[in-house]
Amino acid sequence: MTMKWLLTTFLALLVLTALQPWLQKLGIGRLPGDLRLRIKGREVLLPFASTVLLSLLLMLIARLI
């Protein structure tokens, strides 16, 4: 069970990173718990809350199907 959760979280993080510009227009990546850091002039986004939210949504969809 733990391995499935880790895999789901990892895949959701990959999707969030790849689709970040489009998802920001929808508000994903700006939830409380998402961190934005500026390191040497570059912005780094760590979407912890968005990853958990999307993982839970994907898990619910997978269980319904």
Secondary structure as UniProt FT lines:
FT   HELIX           2..18
FT   HELIX           20..26
FT   TURN            27..29
FT   TURN            32..33
FT   STRAND          34..39
FT   TURN            40..41
FT   STRAND          42..47
FT   HELIX           48..64
//
